[in-house]
Amino acid sequence: MSKQYLTTHTIDNAHVTDIFSLAATSKGILSAGGSSAIHYHDTTDPAFPLKQSLSNAHKLGCHHLCTSRDGKYGASVGFGGEVKIWDIVQETGEWVLGGEIVGQSAKAGEVWAVALSEDGAYLASTSNDGRINVWDVADEARPKIRELETGSGGSGSFGMCVDISRDGKFTASGHQNGGVYIFDNETGRILHTLSGLAKPVRAVAFSPGGSRLAAAGDAGIIAIYDMKHGEHIGNLTGHSSWITSIDWNDSGEYLLSGSMDGKVKVWSIERSVCVATHSETDKALWAVRWLPKTGRSEMFCTAGANRSISFYREATGG
């Protein structure tokens, strides 16, 4: 059975350049791209108004954003290599700069993708030499507390994506050489080296319960892995180009994917089939995100090279 999603709103020219990343909270969506500003749109209002613009957040633009699941913290990475931590002021719902992990000494590529733990206490980041660095965000000094290595002596392949499981036990990374690694966060050691993708991996995501991992990239397929044994248990196929972004819904029943082919797809994990496909543009989608469900029908949003943010809502009967 297919699912139907309707375009409810599109924010045209949300940024003056490509939009490379989206990060959601229960009340809003953060977006960033090749321009210096990060924007925050209110998703509780049907018009999705711009609530805040963090001007000059990153002078050279921002390529990755993430938020903690509790919505209190955010992190952003600029093309200059700097990493900024953002805190939300509960009284006003606005973001303020909480500090920097990598500041003036930053070098491009030393930090690429980032992921925050559920409570925002830890940040994992990938690097151009394959290492995964872990930072203690709760400590005001924000020290680096661990280096997870995918290659001997830090000679691993460029880390393109990273995710932390919701229970905080595992970190997953995807790399330019097609490698996917699972780390045990308690020991810092590689738990699984996963096969199945021979081309660059641009997105990894743990299911909400942590029982599965999805990985996707230039091979144009989404590989699904069983976390208990590190087994490759299936592929989702249907995109005609690189897959740039994936995201699980809150129940873990469906997976969202965006591609260079301009299409966003919704997949049923149980049936291993695509249940919805939409295309607002023939230009690349760089980011897709489910919006946290708050008692309404499911919603997701997409952004990319057309510089717009499009919002979709599940069509419900009756």
NUDREN-223406 format. One line per 3 residues: number of its first residue (from 1); their letters; for each residue x, y negated, z negated of N, C-alpha, C. Coordinates in steps of 0.1 Angstrom, whole numbers, plus 2048, in hexadecimal, padded with zeros to 3 digits. Layout:
BEGIN
NUM	A	X Y Z X Y Z X Y Z ~ ...
***
This chain:
BEGIN
1	MSK	808 80C 800 800 800 800 809 7F3 800 ~ 806 7EA 809 80E 7DE 80A 809 7D4 800 ~ 811 7CA 7FE 80D 7BF 7F5 80D 7B2 7FE
4	QYL	805 7A9 7FA 804 79C 802 808 791 7F9 ~ 811 788 7FE 815 77C 7F7 812 770 800 ~ 80D 766 7FB 80A 75A 802 813 74F 7FF
7	TTH	817 747 809 820 73B 806 817 731 7FF ~ 81A 72D 7F3 812 724 7EB 818 716 7ED ~ 825 714 7EF 82B 707 7EF 839 708 7F5
10	TID	83D 6FE 7FD 84B 6FD 801 850 6EF 7FE ~ 85B 6EE 7F8 862 6E2 7F5 86C 6E0 801 ~ 868 6D7 80A 871 6D5 816 87C 6CC 812
13	NAH	888 6CE 818 893 6C6 815 896 6C4 806 ~ 895 6D0 7FF 897 6D0 7F0 8A6 6CC 7ED ~ 8AF 6CF 7F6 8BD 6CA 7F6 8C1 6C5 803
16	VTD	8CC 6BE 804 8D0 6B8 811 8D9 6C2 818 ~ 8DC 6CD 812 8E4 6D8 819 8DE 6E5 816 ~ 8E4 6F0 81B 8E0 6FE 817 8DE 6FF 808
19	IFS	8D4 707 804 8D2 70A 7F6 8D8 718 7F4 ~ 8E2 719 7EC 8E9 726 7EA 8E4 72E 7DE ~ 8DE 728 7D4 8DB 72F 7C8 8CE 72A 7C2
22	LAA	8C6 733 7BC 8BB 730 7B4 8BC 738 7A6 ~ 8B7 731 79C 8B6 738 78F 8A9 734 788 ~ 8A2 73D 782 895 73B 77D 895 73B 76E
25	TSK	88B 732 769 888 733 75A 879 735 75A ~ 873 736 74E 864 738 74D 85C 72C 752 ~ 863 720 753 85C 714 756 861 70D 763
28	GIL	86C 712 768 872 70A 774 87C 713 77C ~ 880 70D 787 88A 713 78F 896 709 792 ~ 8A2 70E 790 8AE 706 793 8B2 70A 7A1
31	SAG	8B7 700 7A8 8BC 702 7B6 8C9 6FA 7B8 ~ 8D2 700 7C0 8DF 6F9 7C2 8E4 6FD 7D0 ~ 8EC 6F5 7D6 8F2 6F8 7E3 8FE 6F0 7E6
34	GSS	900 6EC 7F2 90C 6E5 7F6 90D 6D7 7F2 ~ 902 6D1 7ED 902 6C3 7E7 906 6C4 7D9 ~ 909 6B8 7D3 90E 6B7 7C6 904 6B9 7BB
37	AIH	8F7 6B8 7BE 8EC 6B8 7B4 8E6 6C6 7B2 ~ 8E2 6C9 7A6 8DA 6D5 7A3 8CC 6CF 7A0 ~ 8C2 6D5 7A6 8B4 6D1 7A4 8AC 6DB 79B
40	YHD	8A3 6D6 794 89A 6DE 78B 88C 6DA 78E ~ 884 6E4 794 876 6E2 797 86D 6E9 78D ~ 862 6E2 789 859 6E7 780 850 6F2 786
43	TTD	850 6FE 782 848 709 788 83B 70B 781 ~ 838 703 776 82B 704 770 821 6FB 776 ~ 825 6F2 77F 81D 6E9 787 81B 6EE 795
46	PAF	80F 6F0 79A 80D 6F5 7A8 814 6ED 7B3 ~ 818 6E1 7B0 81F 6D9 7BA 82E 6DA 7B9 ~ 833 6E2 7AF 841 6E4 7AD 84A 6D8 7AD
49	PLK	846 6CD 7A5 84D 6C1 7A6 85C 6C2 7A1 ~ 864 6B9 7A7 872 6B8 7A2 872 6B2 794 ~ 876 6B9 78A 876 6B5 77C 883 6AE 779
52	QSL	88E 6B3 77E 89B 6AD 77B 8A5 6B0 786 ~ 8AD 6A6 788 8B8 6A7 791 8C5 6A5 78A ~ 8CE 6AF 789 8DB 6AE 782 8E5 6A9 78D
55	SNA	8E5 69C 78E 8ED 696 799 8FC 698 796 ~ 904 69A 7A0 913 69C 79F 916 6A7 796 ~ 90E 6B1 795 911 6BD 78D 91E 6C3 792
58	HKL	920 6C5 79F 92C 6CA 7A5 92F 6C2 7B2 ~ 93A 6BB 7B2 93D 6B2 7BC 93E 6B8 7CA ~ 943 6C5 7CB 944 6CB 7D8 938 6D5 7DB
61	GCH	92E 6D4 7D2 923 6DD 7D3 924 6E9 7CA ~ 919 6F1 7C9 918 6FC 7C0 914 709 7C8 ~ 91B 714 7C6 917 720 7CD 910 72B 7C4
64	HLC	911 72A 7B7 90A 734 7AF 904 72D 7A2 ~ 8F8 731 79F 8F1 72D 793 8EC 739 78C ~ 8EB 739 77F 8E4 743 778 8DE 73D 76B
67	TSR	8D4 744 765 8CE 740 759 8CD 74C 74F ~ 8CD 74A 742 8CA 754 739 8BC 758 739 ~ 8B8 764 736 8AA 768 737 8A1 760 72E
70	DGK	8A6 75C 723 89E 754 71A 89C 745 71F ~ 8A2 742 72A 8A0 735 730 8A7 729 729 ~ 8B0 72C 71F 8B6 721 717 8C3 71C 71D
73	YGA	8C9 725 725 8D7 722 72A 8D8 724 739 ~ 8E0 71C 73F 8E3 71E 74D 8F2 71D 750 ~ 8F7 722 75B 905 720 75F 905 71E 76E
76	SVG	90F 716 772 910 713 780 91F 713 784 ~ 922 716 790 930 717 795 931 70E 7A2 ~ 93B 705 7A2 93D 6FD 7AD 947 702 7B7
79	FGG	947 6FD 7C3 950 701 7CD 95F 6FD 7C9 ~ 960 6F4 7C0 96E 6F1 7BB 973 6FB 7B1 ~ 96A 704 7AC 96E 70E 7A3 96A 70C 794
82	EVK	964 700 792 960 6FC 784 953 703 780 ~ 952 707 774 946 70E 76E 940 705 763 ~ 933 702 765 92C 6FA 75B 921 701 754
85	IWD	920 6FF 747 915 705 73F 90B 6FA 73C ~ 8FE 6FE 73E 8F3 6F5 73C 8EA 6FA 731 ~ 8E5 6F1 728 8DC 6F4 71D 8CF 6ED 720
88	IVQ	8C4 6F3 71D 8B7 6ED 71F 8B2 6E7 711 ~ 8AE 6DA 712 8A9 6D4 706 89A 6D8 704 ~ 897 6DF 6F9 88A 6E5 6F8 87F 6DA 6F7
91	ETG	882 6CF 6F1 877 6C4 6F0 873 6BE 6FD ~ 87D 6BD 706 87A 6B6 713 87A 6BF 71F ~ 87F 6CB 71D 880 6D5 728 88A 6D1 733
94	EWV	894 6C8 72F 89E 6C3 739 8AB 6CA 736 ~ 8B3 6CB 740 8C1 6D1 73F 8CB 6C6 73C ~ 8D4 6CA 733 8E0 6C1 730 8EC 6CA 731
97	LGG	8F7 6C3 734 904 6CA 735 909 6CE 728 ~ 90B 6DB 726 90F 6E1 71A 91E 6E3 719 ~ 925 6E1 724 934 6E2 724 939 6E9 730
100	EIV	946 6EB 731 94C 6F1 73C 954 6FD 738 ~ 953 708 740 95C 714 73D 969 712 745 ~ 968 70E 751 974 70B 759 972 6FD 75E
103	GQS	97B 6F4 75B 979 6E6 75E 983 6E1 768 ~ 98B 6D7 764 995 6D0 76D 99F 6DA 772 ~ 9A2 6E4 76B 9AC 6EE 770 9A7 6F8 77A
106	AKA	99B 6F6 77E 994 700 786 99B 701 794 ~ 99B 70E 799 99F 710 7A7 994 718 7AE ~ 991 714 7BA 987 71A 7C2 989 729 7C3
109	GEV	97F 731 7C0 980 740 7C1 983 747 7B4 ~ 989 740 7AA 98C 746 79E 97F 74B 797 ~ 974 743 799 967 747 794 95E 747 7A1
112	WAV	956 751 7A3 94D 751 7AE 93F 754 7A9 ~ 93A 760 7A8 92D 762 7A3 92D 763 794 ~ 921 75F 78E 920 75F 77F 912 766 77B
115	ALS	912 76B 76E 906 770 768 907 76E 759 ~ 8FB 769 754 8FA 767 745 8F3 773 73F ~ 8F7 776 733 8F0 781 72B 8E2 77C 728
118	EDG	8DA 785 723 8CC 782 720 8CA 776 717 ~ 8D3 775 70D 8D2 76A 703 8DB 75E 706 ~ 8E2 75F 711 8EB 754 715 8F8 754 70D
121	AYL	8FB 75E 705 907 75E 6FD 914 761 705 ~ 913 768 710 91E 76C 718 91C 769 727 ~ 927 766 72D 927 763 73B 931 76C 742
124	AST	92D 774 74C 936 77C 754 938 775 762 ~ 944 775 767 947 76E 773 951 777 77C ~ 94F 776 789 958 77E 792 963 774 797
127	SND	96D 77A 79C 979 772 7A1 97D 778 7AE ~ 986 770 7B5 98B 774 7C2 996 77F 7C1 ~ 99A 783 7B5 9A3 78E 7B4 99C 79B 7AE
130	GRI	98F 79B 7AE 987 7A7 7AA 985 7A8 79B ~ 98B 7A0 793 988 7A0 784 97A 79B 781 ~ 974 7A0 776 968 79A 771 96C 794 763
133	NVW	96B 787 762 96E 781 755 962 77F 74D ~ 963 781 740 958 77F 737 95B 774 72D ~ 952 76A 72B 954 75F 723 949 75E 718
136	DVA	94E 75A 70C 945 758 701 93F 74A 701 ~ 933 749 706 92C 73C 708 927 737 6FA ~ 924 740 6F1 91F 73C 6E4 929 734 6DC
139	DEA	936 737 6DE 941 730 6D7 943 723 6DE ~ 944 718 6D7 945 70B 6DD 952 709 6E5 ~ 95C 711 6E2 968 711 6EA 967 719 6F7
142	RPK	95D 721 6F8 959 729 703 966 731 708 ~ 96C 739 700 978 740 704 975 74C 70D ~ 97E 750 715 97D 75C 71D 981 767 713
145	IRE	978 771 712 97A 77C 708 97E 789 70E ~ 97C 78A 71C 97F 797 722 982 796 731 ~ 98A 79E 736 98C 7A0 744 989 7AE 748
148	LET	97F 7B0 751 97C 7BD 756 982 7BF 763 ~ 98B 7C9 765 992 7CB 771 98D 7D6 77A ~ 98C 7D3 787 988 7DC 791 993 7E2 798
151	GSG	99F 7DC 797 9AB 7E1 79E 9B7 7E0 795 ~ 9C1 7E7 797 9CD 7E7 78E 9D4 7DA 78F ~ 9D6 7D4 783 9DD 7C7 783 9D6 7BB 789
154	GSG	9C8 7BD 788 9C0 7B2 78E 9C1 7B0 79D ~ 9C4 7BB 7A4 9C5 7BB 7B2 9B9 7C0 7B9 ~ 9AD 7BE 7B3 9A1 7C3 7B9 99C 7BA 7C4
157	SFG	991 7BF 7CA 98A 7B7 7D5 982 7AC 7D0 ~ 981 7A1 7D8 979 795 7D4 96B 799 7CE ~ 968 794 7C3 95B 797 7BC 951 78D 7C1
160	MCV	947 792 7C8 93D 78A 7CE 930 788 7C6 ~ 92D 791 7BC 921 791 7B5 923 798 7A7 ~ 91A 794 79E 91B 79A 790 90E 79A 78A
163	DIS	90B 7A3 781 8FF 7A3 779 902 7AA 76B ~ 8FA 7A6 761 8FB 7AC 754 8EE 7B2 751 ~ 8EE 7BF 74C 8E1 7C5 749 8DA 7BE 73D
166	RDG	8CD 7BF 73D 8C5 7B7 733 8C9 7BB 725 ~ 8CD 7C8 723 8D0 7CC 715 8DF 7C8 711 ~ 8E6 7C2 71B 8F3 7BE 719 8FE 7C9 719
169	KFT	8FA 7D5 71C 904 7E0 71B 90D 7E1 727 ~ 908 7DC 733 910 7DF 73F 911 7D2 747 ~ 91C 7D2 74F 91E 7C8 759 921 7CE 766
172	ASG	91B 7C9 771 91D 7CF 77E 923 7C4 787 ~ 92C 7C8 790 932 7BF 79A 932 7C5 7A7 ~ 930 7BC 7B2 931 7C0 7BF 93C 7B9 7C6
175	HQN	943 7C0 7D0 950 7BA 7D5 950 7BA 7E4 ~ 95A 7B2 7E9 95B 7B0 7F8 95E 7BD 7FF ~ 965 7C7 7F8 969 7D3 7FF 95D 7DE 7FE
178	GGV	952 7DA 7F9 946 7E3 7F8 946 7EA 7EB ~ 94F 7E7 7E2 94F 7EE 7D5 945 7E9 7CC ~ 93E 7F1 7C4 935 7EE 7B9 93A 7F5 7AC
181	YIF	93C 7ED 7A2 941 7F2 795 937 7EF 78A ~ 936 7F9 781 92F 7F7 774 938 7F8 769 ~ 938 7EE 760 941 7ED 754 939 7F0 748
184	DNE	93F 7F6 73E 939 7F8 731 93E 7EB 729 ~ 935 7E3 725 939 7D6 71F 93F 7D8 711 ~ 93C 7E3 70B 942 7E5 6FD 951 7E9 6FE
187	TGR	954 7F1 708 962 7F5 70A 96A 7ED 714 ~ 963 7E7 71D 96A 7DF 728 96F 7E8 733 ~ 96B 7F5 733 970 7FE 73D 966 801 748
190	ILH	96B 805 754 962 808 75F 95A 815 75B ~ 94D 815 75C 945 820 759 942 828 766 ~ 93F 821 770 93C 827 77D 942 81F 789
193	TLS	947 826 792 94B 820 79F 941 825 7A9 ~ 939 81D 7AF 92D 821 7B7 930 821 7C6 ~ 92C 82B 7CD 92E 82C 7DB 921 828 7E2
196	GLA	921 827 7EF 915 825 7F7 915 818 7FF ~ 91E 80F 7FC 91E 802 804 92D 800 809 ~ 92F 801 815 93D 800 81A 941 7F2 81E
199	KPV	937 7E9 81E 939 7DB 822 937 7D2 816 ~ 93B 7C5 817 93A 7BB 80C 92C 7BC 805 ~ 92D 7BC 7F7 921 7BC 7EF 91F 7AE 7EA
202	RAV	913 7A8 7ED 910 79B 7EA 906 799 7DE ~ 900 7A4 7DA 8F6 7A3 7CF 8F6 7B0 7C7 ~ 8F6 7B0 7BA 8F4 7BB 7B1 8E9 7B7 7A7
205	AFS	8E1 7C0 7A3 8D6 7BD 799 8D2 7C9 792 ~ 8D2 7C8 784 8CD 7D3 77C 8BE 7D2 77B ~ 8B7 7DE 77B 8A9 7DE 778 8A6 7D9 76A
208	PGG	89A 7D4 767 897 7CF 75A 89A 7D9 74F ~ 897 7E6 751 89A 7F0 747 8A8 7F5 747 ~ 8B0 7F1 751 8BE 7F4 751 8C1 802 756
211	SRL	8B6 809 75B 8B8 817 760 8BD 818 76E ~ 8BC 80D 776 8C1 80D 784 8C8 800 787 ~ 8D0 801 791 8D7 7F5 797 8D5 7F5 7A5
214	AAA	8D2 7E9 7AA 8D1 7E7 7B9 8DD 7DF 7BD ~ 8E2 7E2 7C9 8ED 7DB 7CF 8EB 7D9 7DE ~ 8EF 7CE 7E3 8EC 7CB 7F2 8F6 7C1 7F7
217	GDA	8F7 7C1 804 901 7B7 80A 901 7B9 819 ~ 90D 7B9 81F 90F 7B8 82E 90B 7C5 835 ~ 909 7CF 82E 904 7DC 834 8F6 7DB 838
220	GII	8EF 7D1 833 8E0 7CF 836 8D7 7D9 82F ~ 8DC 7E0 825 8D4 7EA 81E 8D4 7E6 80F ~ 8CA 7EB 807 8CB 7E9 7F9 8CD 7F7 7F3
223	AIY	8D8 7F9 7ED 8DB 806 7E6 8D6 806 7D8 ~ 8CF 811 7D4 8CA 813 7C7 8D2 81D 7C0 ~ 8D6 81A 7B3 8DE 824 7AC 8D7 827 79E
226	DMK	8D9 833 79A 8D4 838 78D 8DF 835 783 ~ 8DC 82D 779 8E7 829 770 8EC 834 766 ~ 8E3 83D 763 8E7 848 75A 8F3 850 75F
229	HGE	8F3 853 76C 8FE 85B 771 906 854 77C ~ 902 847 77F 90A 840 789 908 846 797 ~ 8FC 84B 799 8F9 852 7A6 8F2 849 7B0
232	HIG	8F5 84A 7BC 8EF 843 7C7 8E2 84A 7CB ~ 8D6 845 7C7 8CA 84D 7C9 8C1 848 7D4 ~ 8C5 83E 7DC 8BD 83A 7E7 8C1 82D 7ED
235	NLT	8BC 82B 7F9 8BE 81E 800 8B0 818 805 ~ 8B0 80B 805 8A4 804 80A 8A9 7FD 817 ~ 8A3 800 822 8A8 7FA 82F 89D 7F3 836
238	GHS	8A0 7E9 83D 896 7E1 845 89B 7D3 849 ~ 8A5 7CD 842 8AB 7C1 846 8B4 7C2 852 ~ 8B4 7B8 85A 8BC 7B9 867 8CA 7B2 865
241	SWI	8CD 7AD 85A 8D9 7A6 858 8DE 7A7 849 ~ 8E8 7A0 846 8EE 7A0 838 8E3 79D 82E ~ 8E3 7A4 823 8DA 7A1 817 8E2 799 80E
244	TSI	8DC 78D 80B 8E4 783 803 8DF 783 7F4 ~ 8D3 787 7F1 8CD 785 7E4 8C3 790 7E1 ~ 8C3 795 7D4 8B9 79F 7D0 8B4 79B 7C2
247	DWN	8A8 79F 7BE 8A3 79C 7B1 898 7A6 7AD ~ 898 7AC 7A1 88E 7B5 79C 882 7AC 796 ~ 876 7B1 798 86B 7AB 790 86B 7B0 782
250	DSG	863 7AA 779 864 7AD 76B 861 7BB 767 ~ 858 7C1 76F 854 7CF 76C 85E 7D9 772 ~ 867 7D5 77B 870 7DE 781 86A 7E7 78C
253	EYL	85E 7E4 790 857 7EB 79A 85B 7E6 7A8 ~ 85E 7DA 7A9 861 7D4 7B6 86E 7CC 7B6 ~ 874 7CC 7C2 881 7C6 7C4 87F 7BC 7D0
256	LSG	885 7B0 7CE 884 7A5 7D8 892 7A4 7DF ~ 892 7A2 7EC 89E 7A0 7F3 89D 795 7FD ~ 8A8 78E 7FF 8A9 783 809 8B5 786 812
259	SMD	8B4 782 81F 8BF 785 828 8C2 77A 832 ~ 8CE 77C 838 8D2 773 843 8C8 773 84E ~ 8BF 77D 84F 8B5 77D 85A 8AA 774 858
262	GKV	8AA 76D 84C 89F 763 849 893 769 843 ~ 893 776 840 888 77D 83A 88A 780 82C ~ 87E 780 824 87E 784 816 875 790 816
265	KVW	879 79B 80F 872 7A7 80E 86F 7AB 800 ~ 864 7B1 7FE 860 7B7 7F1 860 7C6 7F2 ~ 867 7CD 7EA 868 7DC 7EB 862 7E3 7DF
268	SIE	85B 7EE 7E1 856 7F6 7D7 861 800 7D3 ~ 866 800 7C7 871 809 7C3 86C 817 7C2 ~ 860 819 7BD 85B 827 7BC 859 82E 7C9
271	RSV	855 826 7D3 852 82C 7E0 85D 82A 7EA ~ 867 822 7E7 873 81F 7EF 86F 819 7FD ~ 865 810 7FD 860 80A 809 85E 7FB 807
274	CVA	85F 7F4 812 85C 7E6 812 84D 7E4 812 ~ 848 7DC 809 839 7DA 808 835 7CC 80D ~ 83F 7C3 80F 83C 7B6 814 848 7AF 81B
277	THS	846 7A8 826 851 7A1 82C 84C 793 830 ~ 854 789 82D 850 77B 831 85C 774 837 ~ 859 76B 840 864 763 846 85F 755 848
280	ETD	865 74C 840 862 73D 842 86B 737 84C ~ 876 73E 84F 880 738 857 888 743 85E ~ 88F 73F 869 898 748 86F 8A6 746 86B
283	KAL	8A8 73D 861 8B5 73A 85B 8B7 742 84F ~ 8C4 743 84B 8C8 74C 840 8C1 748 833 ~ 8BC 753 82C 8B8 751 81E 8C4 754 815
286	WAV	8C8 74B 80D 8D3 74D 804 8CF 752 7F6 ~ 8C2 74F 7F2 8BE 752 7E5 8AF 755 7E4 ~ 8AB 760 7DD 89D 763 7DA 89C 767 7CB
289	RWL	891 762 7C5 88F 765 7B7 880 767 7B4 ~ 87D 771 7AB 870 771 7A5 86F 766 79B ~ 863 761 799 860 758 78E 85B 760 782
292	PKT	860 75E 776 85B 765 76B 84B 765 76A ~ 845 771 768 837 772 769 831 76C 75C ~ 827 763 75D 821 75D 751 812 75E 752
295	GRS	80D 76A 753 7FF 76D 753 7F8 76A 760 ~ 7FF 767 76B 7F9 764 778 7FE 76F 782 ~ 7FA 76E 78E 7FF 777 798 80E 775 79A
298	EMF	814 77F 79F 823 77E 7A1 827 773 7AB ~ 832 76D 7A8 837 763 7B1 846 764 7B4 ~ 84B 760 7BF 859 760 7C2 85C 754 7CA
301	CTA	869 750 7CB 86D 745 7D3 87A 748 7DB ~ 87C 741 7E6 887 744 7EF 88D 736 7F3 ~ 89A 737 7F6 8A1 72B 7FB 8AD 72F 803
304	GAN	8B2 725 80B 8BD 729 814 8C1 71E 81D ~ 8C4 721 82A 8CA 718 833 8C1 70E 839 ~ 8B3 710 837 8AA 706 83B 8A8 6FB 831
307	RSI	8AF 6FC 826 8B0 6F1 81B 8A2 6EF 814 ~ 899 6F9 815 88C 6F8 80F 88B 703 804 ~ 882 702 7FB 87F 70C 7F1 870 710 7F4
310	SFY	86D 71C 7F7 860 721 7F9 85B 72A 7EE ~ 84F 728 7EA 849 72F 7DE 83E 738 7E4 ~ 83D 745 7DF 833 74F 7E4 82C 754 7D7
313	REA	81F 756 7D9 817 75C 7CE 810 768 7D4 ~ 80F 772 7CB 808 77F 7CF 7F9 77C 7D1 ~ 7F4 781 7DD 7E6 77F 7DF 7DE 78A 7D7
316	TGG	7D4 786 7D0 7CD 78F 7C8 7BF 790 7CD ~ 7B9 79C 7CC 7AB 79E 7D1 7A1 798 7C7 ~ 795 798 7CC 78A 793 7C4 789 784 7C5
***
